[in-house]
Amino acid sequence: MRPIDKIIPGHYRRFDGVEVQVICVARHTEGDYSLVIWSAMTQPADWQASPEGVFRETITSGGRQLPRFQRIEEAVVVIPEQDNQVRT
């Protein structure tokens, strides 16, 4: 499997078969490194952040070398409404 050249918004498959949607790549303000912002297709409002190096890495699963994430297709990313109310 080919490594990911450039991380762009779209659909990806995690090594364990879970399909995810990459929303964007952001820069950490303190560490000056990139974070990939993504969510599982089954939980679109539950955003995750992975360091770009972790997103791109190859792992061993079931005795096989696999990319942690592999692009399935480019896509228009729909960002779900977030409940940003502060509760006290």
C-alpha positions in Angstrom: 0.0 0.0 0.0 1.2 3.5 -0.9 1.9 6.0 1.9 -0.2 9.1 2.0 1.5 11.9 0.0 -0.6 14.7 1.2 -3.4 14.6 3.8 -6.5 16.3 2.5 -10.1 16.3 3.6 -11.9 13.2 2.6 -12.7 9.6 3.6 -10.0 7.4 5.0 -10.0 3.8 6.4 -8.2 3.1 9.6 -6.1 -0.1 9.9 -8.9 -1.8 11.9 -11.5 -1.1 9.2 -13.2 1.9 10.7 -14.0 4.6 8.1 -13.2 8.1 9.1 -13.6 11.6 7.7 -10.6 13.9 7.7 -11.9 17.5 8.4 -8.6 19.4 8.1 -5.0 19.6 9.1 -4.3 22.1 11.9 -1.1 23.5 13.3 -0.5 23.2 17.1 0.0 26.7 18.4 2.6 25.7 21.1 4.4 22.8 19.5 4.6 24.0 15.9 3.5 20.6 14.5 0.5 19.4 12.5 -2.6 17.7 13.8 -5.0 15.8 11.6 -8.6 16.6 12.7 -10.9 13.7 12.0 -14.1 11.8 13.1 -15.3 8.3 12.7 -18.1 8.1 10.1 -20.3 6.5 12.8 -19.8 9.5 15.2 -19.4 12.6 13.0 -19.7 15.1 15.9 -17.0 13.4 18.0 -13.8 15.0 16.6 -10.4 13.5 17.2 -6.9 15.0 16.7 -3.9 12.9 15.8 -0.4 14.2 15.2 0.4 14.0 11.5 3.3 11.6 12.1 1.0 9.2 13.9 -1.7 9.5 11.2 0.9 8.7 8.5 2.7 5.8 10.3 2.8 2.2 9.4 1.8 -0.3 12.1 2.0 -4.1 12.6 -1.4 -5.7 12.9 -2.0 -9.5 12.7 1.6 -9.9 11.6 1.1 -7.5 8.6 2.6 -4.0 8.0 -0.3 -1.7 7.4 -0.7 2.1 7.1 -2.6 3.4 10.2 -4.9 5.4 7.8 -5.4 5.0 4.1 -7.3 7.4 1.8 -10.4 5.9 0.3 -11.5 9.0 -1.6 -11.4 12.7 -1.7 -14.7 14.2 -0.6 -16.5 17.3 0.3 -16.4 17.5 4.1 -19.6 18.3 5.9 -19.0 19.7 9.3 -21.8 18.9 11.7 -23.3 21.5 14.0 -21.6 21.6 17.4 -23.2 22.3 20.7 -20.8 25.0 22.0 -22.9 26.1 24.9 -21.0 26.5 28.2 -22.8 24.7 31.0 -22.3 25.6 34.6 
